[in-house]
C-alpha cells in the first residue's frame, strides 16, 4: 500500500509551467534531432557522468582523483536520493498522463517530480566545476541541455527540471566540499 502523496511545491504558477512546457516540447521534432536530444538526455541517467568521473579519477592525478570521485558519487548519490526518497513522496504525474503528448522514448511510470536526470547532471556538473572552475560553462551547458531535453522529449514539466537542478547543485556542492576537505593524518 502506498502512502499518501504530497503536492509538489509550486515554484512556477501552473499556467506558466504548462506554457513553458508547450513551448519547449513544441519545438520541431525529427528522427535525427530526436536521436540527438535522446543521447543528450541519456547523459542524465548518470552513467555518462560516472564514466567521466571514473576516467578523471584514474588519469587526473591527486586533484583528478578527488574531482572524479566527487563527480561520480554526486551523480549516483543524487540519483538514488531523488528516485528512492523524493519522487515517492510527491508522485506527480508525467506530462503525457492526462493529455495527448508526443513522447520520445519509453513512457516511464515513476513520478515526474523532480527530474532525476536534471538532479544527477547538475550534481555532477557542480562537483566538476568546483574542482575545475574553467570547465563550468561547458558542464553547466551540458546539464542544462539534459534538463531541456527531458521537457522536449515529453517526460517532464519545466518545474520538475528546475527543482531537480536545484537539488543537484546543492548535492554537488556538498559532495565537492567533502572531497575537497584535506584529510588529517
KOLDO-202403 format. One line per field, with one value per residue: x, y, z of N, C-alpha, C in turn; residue number from 1; residue in one letter. Coordinates in Angstrom, 1 decimal. Last residue first. Layout:
<pts>
n_east c(X / ...);
n_north c(Y / ...);
n_up c(Z / ...);
ca_east c(X / ...);
ca_north c(Y / ...);
ca_up c(Z / ...);
c_east c(X / ...);
c_north c(Y / ...);
c_up c(Z / ...);
pos c(NUM / ...);
code c(a / ...);
</pts>
This chain:
<pts>
n_east c(46.0 / 43.0 / 42.4 / 40.8 / 37.9 / 36.9 / 34.9 / 33.0 / 32.6 / 31.3 / 29.0 / 27.8 / 27.5 / 25.8 / 23.5 / 22.8 / 22.5 / 20.4 / 18.3 / 18.2 / 17.4 / 14.9 / 13.6 / 13.7 / 12.3 / 9.8 / 9.2 / 8.8 / 7.8 / 9.0 / 8.9 / 9.1 / 11.5 / 11.6 / 12.2 / 14.7 / 16.2 / 16.6 / 18.4 / 20.6 / 21.3 / 22.3 / 24.5 / 26.0 / 26.4 / 28.0 / 30.3 / 31.0 / 31.4 / 33.3 / 36.0 / 37.2 / 37.0 / 37.3 / 36.0 / 33.5 / 32.7 / 32.2 / 30.0 / 28.2 / 27.9 / 26.7 / 24.3 / 23.2 / 22.6 / 20.9 / 18.7 / 18.0 / 17.1 / 15.1 / 13.0 / 10.9 / 8.2 / 7.1 / 7.3 / 7.3 / 6.8 / 8.0 / 7.9 / 10.9 / 10.8 / 9.0 / 5.6 / 3.2 / 0.2 / -2.8 / -2.9 / -2.2 / 0.5 / 2.5 / 3.8 / 3.4 / 2.3 / 4.1 / 5.0 / 6.1 / 7.5 / 8.9 / 10.9 / 12.7 / 13.8 / 14.6 / 15.3 / 16.9 / 18.9 / 20.0 / 21.0 / 22.9 / 24.7 / 25.6 / 26.7 / 28.5 / 30.2 / 31.4 / 32.5 / 34.2 / 36.0 / 37.1 / 38.3 / 40.2 / 41.6 / 42.5 / 44.4 / 46.2 / 45.5 / 43.7 / 43.0 / 41.0 / 39.3 / 38.5 / 37.1 / 35.1 / 33.7 / 32.8 / 31.1 / 29.3 / 28.1 / 27.0 / 25.2 / 23.1 / 21.2 / 22.1 / 22.7 / 20.2 / 19.9 / 21.6 / 20.1 / 17.8 / 18.8 / 19.5 / 17.0 / 15.6 / 17.0 / 16.3 / 13.5 / 12.2 / 10.3 / 10.4 / 8.9 / 7.1 / 8.4 / 8.6 / 5.9 / 4.7 / 6.2 / 5.4 / 2.7 / 3.0 / 4.1 / 2.1 / 0.0 / 1.1 / 3.9 / 6.7 / 7.0 / 5.2 / 6.0 / 3.6 / 1.5 / 2.2 / 0.4 / 0.1 / 1.8 / 0.6 / 0.8);
n_north c(13.6 / 14.7 / 15.8 / 18.7 / 18.7 / 17.9 / 16.1 / 17.9 / 19.7 / 18.0 / 17.5 / 20.1 / 20.6 / 18.5 / 19.2 / 21.7 / 20.9 / 19.1 / 20.7 / 22.3 / 20.4 / 19.7 / 22.2 / 22.3 / 20.0 / 20.5 / 22.9 / 21.9 / 18.4 / 15.6 / 14.1 / 15.1 / 16.0 / 18.6 / 17.9 / 16.7 / 18.7 / 20.5 / 18.9 / 18.6 / 21.3 / 21.8 / 20.1 / 21.4 / 23.9 / 23.0 / 22.2 / 24.7 / 26.6 / 25.1 / 24.8 / 26.6 / 25.2 / 22.4 / 21.8 / 22.8 / 21.5 / 18.9 / 19.5 / 20.5 / 18.2 / 16.4 / 17.9 / 18.1 / 15.4 / 14.6 / 16.4 / 15.7 / 13.1 / 13.4 / 16.0 / 15.4 / 14.4 / 12.2 / 8.7 / 6.0 / 4.9 / 6.1 / 5.4 / 5.7 / 8.1 / 10.9 / 11.5 / 13.8 / 13.7 / 14.3 / 14.0 / 12.9 / 11.8 / 13.4 / 14.6 / 12.4 / 13.3 / 13.1 / 12.0 / 12.7 / 10.5 / 9.3 / 11.3 / 11.0 / 8.4 / 7.2 / 9.3 / 11.1 / 9.3 / 8.3 / 10.7 / 11.4 / 9.3 / 9.5 / 12.2 / 12.2 / 10.1 / 11.3 / 13.7 / 12.8 / 11.3 / 13.4 / 15.0 / 13.2 / 12.7 / 15.2 / 15.6 / 13.5 / 12.5 / 11.7 / 9.1 / 8.2 / 10.3 / 10.6 / 8.2 / 8.6 / 10.8 / 9.6 / 7.7 / 9.3 / 10.6 / 8.4 / 7.4 / 9.3 / 10.1 / 12.2 / 11.1 / 10.9 / 13.5 / 13.2 / 11.3 / 12.7 / 14.6 / 12.9 / 11.9 / 14.2 / 14.8 / 12.5 / 12.7 / 15.7 / 18.4 / 21.8 / 22.5 / 21.8 / 21.7 / 24.5 / 25.3 / 23.6 / 24.4 / 27.1 / 26.5 / 25.1 / 27.1 / 29.0 / 27.7 / 27.3 / 29.4 / 27.7 / 26.2 / 24.5 / 21.3 / 18.6 / 17.3 / 14.0 / 10.9 / 8.3 / 5.2 / 2.2 / -1.2);
n_up c(9.0 / 7.5 / 4.2 / 3.3 / 1.4 / -1.1 / -0.6 / 0.6 / -1.5 / -3.3 / -1.8 / -1.8 / -4.5 / -5.3 / -3.8 / -5.0 / -7.6 / -7.4 / -6.6 / -8.9 / -10.8 / -9.8 / -10.2 / -13.0 / -13.8 / -12.8 / -14.3 / -16.9 / -16.8 / -18.7 / -21.1 / -23.7 / -24.9 / -23.8 / -21.1 / -21.4 / -22.5 / -20.4 / -18.9 / -20.7 / -21.0 / -18.4 / -18.5 / -20.5 / -19.3 / -17.1 / -18.5 / -19.8 / -17.6 / -15.9 / -16.4 / -14.7 / -12.2 / -11.1 / -8.7 / -9.3 / -11.6 / -10.6 / -9.0 / -10.9 / -12.6 / -10.8 / -10.2 / -12.8 / -13.3 / -11.2 / -11.7 / -14.3 / -13.9 / -12.1 / -11.5 / -8.6 / -10.6 / -11.8 / -10.9 / -13.3 / -15.7 / -19.0 / -22.1 / -23.9 / -26.7 / -26.8 / -26.9 / -27.6 / -25.8 / -24.6 / -21.0 / -18.6 / -19.1 / -20.1 / -17.8 / -14.9 / -11.6 / -8.7 / -6.1 / -3.6 / -2.5 / -4.5 / -5.1 / -2.8 / -2.5 / -5.0 / -6.8 / -5.2 / -4.2 / -6.6 / -7.8 / -5.9 / -6.1 / -8.8 / -8.8 / -6.6 / -7.3 / -9.6 / -8.5 / -6.6 / -8.2 / -9.7 / -7.7 / -6.6 / -9.0 / -9.7 / -7.7 / -8.2 / -11.7 / -13.7 / -14.4 / -12.6 / -12.3 / -15.0 / -15.3 / -13.4 / -14.5 / -16.9 / -15.8 / -14.5 / -16.6 / -17.9 / -15.9 / -15.5 / -17.1 / -18.6 / -21.0 / -22.3 / -23.4 / -25.6 / -26.9 / -27.5 / -29.2 / -31.4 / -32.0 / -32.7 / -35.1 / -36.7 / -36.8 / -35.2 / -34.0 / -33.0 / -29.8 / -27.9 / -25.5 / -25.1 / -25.0 / -23.2 / -20.9 / -20.6 / -20.0 / -17.6 / -16.0 / -16.1 / -14.8 / -12.2 / -11.3 / -9.9 / -7.8 / -5.6 / -4.5 / -5.1 / -2.6 / -1.4 / -1.1 / 1.3 / 0.6 / -0.9 / 0.0);
ca_east c(46.8 / 44.0 / 42.4 / 42.1 / 38.4 / 38.0 / 36.0 / 33.5 / 33.2 / 32.6 / 29.9 / 28.1 / 28.3 / 27.1 / 24.1 / 23.0 / 23.5 / 21.7 / 18.7 / 18.5 / 18.6 / 15.9 / 13.8 / 14.3 / 13.7 / 10.4 / 9.4 / 9.9 / 7.4 / 8.9 / 9.0 / 7.8 / 11.1 / 11.4 / 11.0 / 13.6 / 15.9 / 15.7 / 17.2 / 19.9 / 20.8 / 21.1 / 23.5 / 25.6 / 25.7 / 26.6 / 29.5 / 30.8 / 30.5 / 31.9 / 35.1 / 37.3 / 36.1 / 37.8 / 37.4 / 34.1 / 33.0 / 33.3 / 31.2 / 28.7 / 28.4 / 28.0 / 25.2 / 23.6 / 23.5 / 22.1 / 19.4 / 18.5 / 18.2 / 16.3 / 13.7 / 11.6 / 8.8 / 7.7 / 6.8 / 7.6 / 5.7 / 8.2 / 7.0 / 10.0 / 11.5 / 10.1 / 6.7 / 4.3 / 1.6 / -2.2 / -3.1 / -3.5 / -0.6 / 1.7 / 3.0 / 4.2 / 2.1 / 3.5 / 4.3 / 5.3 / 6.7 / 7.8 / 9.8 / 11.9 / 13.3 / 14.1 / 14.4 / 15.7 / 18.1 / 19.4 / 20.0 / 21.8 / 24.1 / 24.9 / 25.7 / 27.4 / 29.4 / 30.7 / 31.5 / 33.1 / 35.2 / 36.4 / 37.2 / 39.1 / 41.0 / 41.6 / 43.2 / 45.5 / 46.4 / 43.9 / 44.0 / 42.1 / 39.9 / 39.2 / 38.3 / 36.0 / 34.3 / 33.7 / 32.2 / 30.1 / 28.8 / 28.0 / 26.4 / 24.2 / 20.9 / 21.5 / 23.8 / 20.8 / 19.1 / 21.8 / 21.5 / 17.7 / 18.2 / 20.5 / 18.0 / 15.1 / 17.0 / 17.7 / 14.2 / 12.6 / 10.8 / 10.3 / 10.0 / 6.6 / 8.1 / 9.8 / 6.8 / 4.2 / 6.2 / 6.8 / 3.0 / 2.4 / 4.8 / 3.4 / -0.2 / 0.9 / 2.4 / 6.1 / 8.0 / 4.9 / 6.0 / 4.9 / 1.6 / 2.1 / 1.5 / -0.4 / 1.5 / 1.4 / 0.0);
ca_north c(12.3 / 14.8 / 14.7 / 18.0 / 18.8 / 18.9 / 15.6 / 16.7 / 20.1 / 18.5 / 16.4 / 19.4 / 21.5 / 18.6 / 17.9 / 21.5 / 21.9 / 18.7 / 19.6 / 22.9 / 21.1 / 18.7 / 21.7 / 23.3 / 20.1 / 19.3 / 23.0 / 22.7 / 19.8 / 16.4 / 13.4 / 14.9 / 14.6 / 18.4 / 18.6 / 16.0 / 17.5 / 20.9 / 19.3 / 17.4 / 20.6 / 22.5 / 19.8 / 20.0 / 23.8 / 23.6 / 21.2 / 23.5 / 26.8 / 25.4 / 23.9 / 26.9 / 26.4 / 22.9 / 21.5 / 23.2 / 23.0 / 19.2 / 18.8 / 21.3 / 19.5 / 16.1 / 17.4 / 19.3 / 16.2 / 13.9 / 16.4 / 17.0 / 13.3 / 12.7 / 15.3 / 16.3 / 15.5 / 13.2 / 10.1 / 6.6 / 5.0 / 5.5 / 6.1 / 4.9 / 7.1 / 10.2 / 11.2 / 13.0 / 14.3 / 13.7 / 14.8 / 13.5 / 11.0 / 12.7 / 15.4 / 12.9 / 12.6 / 14.0 / 11.2 / 13.6 / 11.4 / 8.6 / 11.0 / 12.3 / 9.2 / 6.4 / 8.2 / 11.6 / 10.1 / 7.4 / 9.9 / 12.3 / 9.5 / 8.3 / 11.8 / 13.2 / 10.0 / 10.0 / 13.7 / 13.7 / 10.6 / 12.3 / 15.6 / 13.7 / 11.6 / 14.5 / 16.5 / 13.6 / 12.8 / 13.1 / 9.8 / 7.3 / 9.8 / 11.7 / 8.5 / 7.5 / 10.9 / 10.7 / 7.2 / 8.4 / 11.4 / 9.2 / 6.6 / 9.2 / 8.9 / 12.5 / 11.6 / 9.7 / 13.1 / 14.2 / 11.0 / 11.5 / 15.1 / 13.8 / 11.0 / 13.5 / 15.7 / 12.8 / 11.5 / 15.0 / 17.0 / 20.8 / 22.7 / 22.1 / 20.4 / 23.7 / 26.0 / 23.5 / 23.0 / 26.8 / 27.3 / 24.4 / 25.8 / 29.3 / 28.2 / 26.2 / 29.2 / 28.5 / 27.2 / 25.3 / 22.7 / 19.2 / 18.2 / 15.4 / 11.7 / 9.4 / 6.3 / 3.4 / 0.0);
ca_up c(9.1 / 8.6 / 5.2 / 3.4 / 2.7 / -1.1 / -1.3 / 1.4 / -0.3 / -3.7 / -2.0 / -0.5 / -3.7 / -5.9 / -3.6 / -3.5 / -7.3 / -7.9 / -5.7 / -7.6 / -11.0 / -9.9 / -8.8 / -12.2 / -14.2 / -12.4 / -12.8 / -16.6 / -16.8 / -17.5 / -19.9 / -23.2 / -25.2 / -25.2 / -21.4 / -20.7 / -23.3 / -21.5 / -18.4 / -20.3 / -22.1 / -18.8 / -17.5 / -20.7 / -20.5 / -16.8 / -17.8 / -20.5 / -18.7 / -15.5 / -17.1 / -16.1 / -12.5 / -12.3 / -8.8 / -8.0 / -11.6 / -11.5 / -8.4 / -9.8 / -13.1 / -11.4 / -9.1 / -12.1 / -14.2 / -11.4 / -10.4 / -14.1 / -14.9 / -11.6 / -12.6 / -9.5 / -9.8 / -12.7 / -10.7 / -12.0 / -14.8 / -17.6 / -21.1 / -23.1 / -25.8 / -27.5 / -26.0 / -28.2 / -25.9 / -25.8 / -22.3 / -18.7 / -18.5 / -21.0 / -18.7 / -16.0 / -12.9 / -9.7 / -7.2 / -4.4 / -1.6 / -3.9 / -6.0 / -3.1 / -1.4 / -3.9 / -7.2 / -5.9 / -3.3 / -5.6 / -8.5 / -6.1 / -4.9 / -8.4 / -9.8 / -6.7 / -6.1 / -9.7 / -9.7 / -6.2 / -7.2 / -10.3 / -8.5 / -5.7 / -8.2 / -10.6 / -7.8 / -6.9 / -10.6 / -13.3 / -15.2 / -13.0 / -11.1 / -14.4 / -16.1 / -13.2 / -13.2 / -16.9 / -16.6 / -13.7 / -15.6 / -18.6 / -16.3 / -14.6 / -16.3 / -17.3 / -20.2 / -21.7 / -22.2 / -24.5 / -26.5 / -26.6 / -27.9 / -30.7 / -31.6 / -31.5 / -34.0 / -36.4 / -36.3 / -36.4 / -33.8 / -34.1 / -30.8 / -29.2 / -26.1 / -25.3 / -25.9 / -24.5 / -21.4 / -20.9 / -21.2 / -18.7 / -16.1 / -16.7 / -16.1 / -13.1 / -11.4 / -11.0 / -8.0 / -6.8 / -4.3 / -5.3 / -3.8 / -1.2 / -1.7 / 0.6 / 1.5 / -1.0 / 0.0);
c_east c(47.0 / 44.8 / 43.4 / 41.9 / 39.7 / 38.6 / 37.2 / 34.8 / 33.7 / 33.3 / 31.3 / 29.1 / 28.7 / 28.0 / 25.6 / 23.8 / 23.8 / 22.8 / 20.1 / 19.0 / 19.1 / 17.3 / 14.9 / 14.5 / 14.4 / 11.9 / 10.0 / 10.2 / 8.7 / 8.4 / 8.8 / 7.8 / 9.7 / 10.9 / 10.6 / 12.3 / 14.7 / 15.3 / 16.2 / 18.5 / 20.1 / 20.5 / 22.2 / 24.4 / 25.2 / 25.8 / 28.1 / 29.9 / 30.1 / 31.0 / 33.6 / 36.3 / 36.1 / 36.9 / 38.1 / 35.6 / 33.7 / 33.7 / 32.4 / 29.9 / 29.0 / 28.6 / 26.6 / 24.5 / 24.0 / 23.1 / 20.8 / 19.3 / 18.8 / 17.4 / 15.0 / 12.4 / 9.7 / 8.6 / 7.7 / 7.1 / 6.0 / 7.0 / 7.1 / 9.1 / 10.4 / 10.8 / 7.8 / 5.4 / 2.5 / -0.9 / -2.4 / -3.8 / -2.0 / 0.6 / 2.1 / 3.3 / 3.0 / 3.4 / 3.5 / 4.5 / 5.7 / 6.9 / 8.6 / 10.7 / 12.4 / 13.4 / 13.8 / 14.8 / 16.8 / 18.5 / 19.3 / 20.6 / 22.8 / 24.1 / 24.9 / 26.3 / 28.2 / 29.7 / 30.7 / 32.1 / 34.0 / 35.5 / 36.4 / 37.9 / 39.9 / 40.9 / 42.1 / 44.3 / 45.6 / 44.8 / 44.4 / 43.3 / 41.1 / 39.9 / 39.1 / 37.3 / 35.4 / 34.4 / 33.3 / 31.3 / 29.8 / 28.8 / 27.4 / 25.4 / 22.0 / 21.1 / 23.3 / 22.0 / 19.7 / 21.1 / 21.9 / 19.1 / 18.1 / 20.0 / 19.1 / 16.2 / 16.6 / 17.8 / 15.6 / 13.4 / 11.1 / 11.0 / 10.0 / 7.6 / 7.6 / 9.5 / 8.1 / 5.2 / 5.8 / 6.9 / 4.5 / 2.7 / 4.3 / 4.2 / 1.1 / 0.7 / 2.1 / 4.6 / 7.6 / 6.0 / 5.9 / 4.9 / 3.0 / 2.1 / 1.2 / 0.7 / 0.9 / 0.9 / 0.9);
c_north c(12.0 / 13.5 / 14.8 / 16.9 / 18.0 / 19.1 / 16.6 / 16.2 / 19.0 / 19.1 / 16.9 / 18.3 / 20.8 / 19.5 / 17.9 / 20.3 / 21.8 / 19.6 / 19.2 / 21.9 / 21.8 / 19.4 / 20.6 / 22.8 / 21.2 / 19.4 / 21.7 / 22.8 / 20.6 / 17.8 / 14.2 / 14.2 / 14.2 / 17.0 / 18.4 / 16.6 / 16.8 / 19.7 / 19.7 / 17.8 / 19.3 / 21.8 / 20.5 / 19.7 / 22.4 / 23.6 / 21.7 / 22.5 / 25.6 / 25.7 / 24.2 / 26.0 / 26.7 / 24.1 / 22.2 / 23.0 / 23.5 / 20.6 / 19.1 / 20.8 / 20.4 / 17.4 / 17.2 / 19.0 / 17.4 / 14.8 / 15.8 / 17.1 / 14.7 / 13.0 / 14.7 / 15.4 / 14.9 / 14.2 / 11.1 / 8.1 / 5.7 / 5.8 / 5.5 / 5.8 / 6.4 / 9.4 / 10.4 / 12.8 / 13.3 / 14.4 / 14.0 / 14.2 / 11.6 / 11.9 / 14.6 / 13.7 / 13.2 / 13.2 / 12.1 / 13.0 / 12.3 / 9.5 / 10.3 / 12.0 / 10.3 / 7.2 / 7.5 / 10.4 / 10.5 / 8.2 / 9.0 / 11.5 / 10.4 / 8.6 / 10.6 / 12.7 / 11.0 / 9.8 / 12.4 / 13.7 / 11.5 / 11.6 / 14.4 / 14.3 / 12.1 / 13.3 / 15.8 / 14.5 / 13.0 / 13.4 / 11.2 / 8.1 / 8.9 / 11.2 / 9.6 / 7.7 / 9.8 / 10.9 / 8.4 / 8.0 / 10.5 / 10.1 / 7.4 / 8.4 / 8.6 / 11.3 / 11.8 / 10.0 / 11.9 / 13.9 / 12.0 / 11.1 / 13.9 / 14.2 / 11.8 / 12.5 / 15.0 / 13.7 / 11.8 / 13.7 / 16.4 / 19.5 / 21.6 / 22.4 / 20.6 / 22.3 / 25.1 / 24.2 / 23.0 / 25.3 / 27.0 / 25.2 / 25.1 / 28.1 / 28.5 / 26.6 / 28.1 / 28.4 / 28.1 / 26.4 / 23.4 / 20.7 / 18.7 / 16.1 / 13.2 / 10.3 / 7.4 / 4.4 / 1.2);
c_up c(10.5 / 8.7 / 6.2 / 4.5 / 2.9 / 0.3 / -1.3 / 0.7 / 0.5 / -2.4 / -2.5 / -0.8 / -2.4 / -5.0 / -4.1 / -3.2 / -5.8 / -7.5 / -6.1 / -6.6 / -9.6 / -10.0 / -8.8 / -10.8 / -13.3 / -12.6 / -12.2 / -15.1 / -16.5 / -17.8 / -18.6 / -21.8 / -24.5 / -25.6 / -22.9 / -21.0 / -22.7 / -22.4 / -19.5 / -19.7 / -21.7 / -20.1 / -17.9 / -19.8 / -20.8 / -18.1 / -17.4 / -19.8 / -19.5 / -16.7 / -16.8 / -16.9 / -14.0 / -12.8 / -10.0 / -8.1 / -10.4 / -11.5 / -9.3 / -9.1 / -12.0 / -11.9 / -9.7 / -10.9 / -13.5 / -12.2 / -10.6 / -12.8 / -14.6 / -12.6 / -12.0 / -10.6 / -8.7 / -11.8 / -11.5 / -12.0 / -13.5 / -16.7 / -19.8 / -22.2 / -25.0 / -26.4 / -26.8 / -27.2 / -26.6 / -26.1 / -23.4 / -20.0 / -18.8 / -20.4 / -19.6 / -17.0 / -14.0 / -11.0 / -8.2 / -5.4 / -2.4 / -3.0 / -5.4 / -4.0 / -1.7 / -2.7 / -6.0 / -6.2 / -4.0 / -4.7 / -7.5 / -6.8 / -5.0 / -7.1 / -9.3 / -7.7 / -6.2 / -8.5 / -9.7 / -7.3 / -6.8 / -9.4 / -9.2 / -6.6 / -7.3 / -9.8 / -8.6 / -7.0 / -9.3 / -12.2 / -14.7 / -13.6 / -11.5 / -13.1 / -15.5 / -14.1 / -13.0 / -15.6 / -16.7 / -14.5 / -14.8 / -17.6 / -17.1 / -15.1 / -15.4 / -16.5 / -18.8 / -20.8 / -21.5 / -23.2 / -25.4 / -26.1 / -27.0 / -29.3 / -30.9 / -31.1 / -32.7 / -35.1 / -35.9 / -36.0 / -35.2 / -33.6 / -31.8 / -30.2 / -27.6 / -26.0 / -26.2 / -25.5 / -22.8 / -21.5 / -21.6 / -20.0 / -17.4 / -16.9 / -16.8 / -14.5 / -12.5 / -10.9 / -9.1 / -6.9 / -5.6 / -5.0 / -3.9 / -2.6 / -1.4 / 0.0 / 0.7 / 0.0 / 0.0);
pos c(185 / 184 / 183 / 182 / 181 / 180 / 179 / 178 / 177 / 176 / 175 / 174 / 173 / 172 / 171 / 170 / 169 / 168 / 167 / 166 / 165 / 164 / 163 / 162 / 161 / 160 / 159 / 158 / 157 / 156 / 155 / 154 / 153 / 152 / 151 / 150 / 149 / 148 / 147 / 146 / 145 / 144 / 143 / 142 / 141 / 140 / 139 / 138 / 137 / 136 / 135 / 134 / 133 / 132 / 131 / 130 / 129 / 128 / 127 / 126 / 125 / 124 / 123 / 122 / 121 / 120 / 119 / 118 / 117 / 116 / 115 / 114 / 113 / 112 / 111 / 110 / 109 / 108 / 107 / 106 / 105 / 104 / 103 / 102 / 101 / 100 / 99 / 98 / 97 / 96 / 95 / 94 / 93 / 92 / 91 / 90 / 89 / 88 / 87 / 86 / 85 / 84 / 83 / 82 / 81 / 80 / 79 / 78 / 77 / 76 / 75 / 74 / 73 / 72 / 71 / 70 / 69 / 68 / 67 / 66 / 65 / 64 / 63 / 62 / 61 / 60 / 59 / 58 / 57 / 56 / 55 / 54 / 53 / 52 / 51 / 50 / 49 / 48 / 47 / 46 / 45 / 44 / 43 / 42 / 41 / 40 / 39 / 38 / 37 / 36 / 35 / 34 / 33 / 32 / 31 / 30 / 29 / 28 / 27 / 26 / 25 / 24 / 23 / 22 / 21 / 20 / 19 / 18 / 17 / 16 / 15 / 14 / 13 / 12 / 11 / 10 / 9 / 8 / 7 / 6 / 5 / 4 / 3 / 2 / 1);
code c(x / x / x / x / x / x / x / x / x / x / x / x / x / x / x / x / x / x / x / x / x / x / x / x / x / x / x / x / x / x / x / x / x / x / x / x / x / x / x / x / x / x / x / x / x / x / x / x / x / x / x / x / x / x / x / x / x / x / x / x / x / x / x / x / x / x / x / x / x / x / x / x / x / x / x / x / x / x / x / x / x / x / x / x / x / x / x / x / x / x / x / x / x / x / x / x / x / x / x / x / x / x / x / x / x / x / x / x / x / x / x / x / x / x / x / x / x / x / x / x / x / x / x / x / x / x / x / x / x / x / x / x / x / x / x / x / x / x / x / x / x / x / x / x / x / x / x / x / x / x / x / x / x / x / x / x / x / x / x / x / x / x / x / x / x / x / x / x / x / x / x / x / x / x / x / x / x / x / x / x / x / x / x / x / x);
</pts>
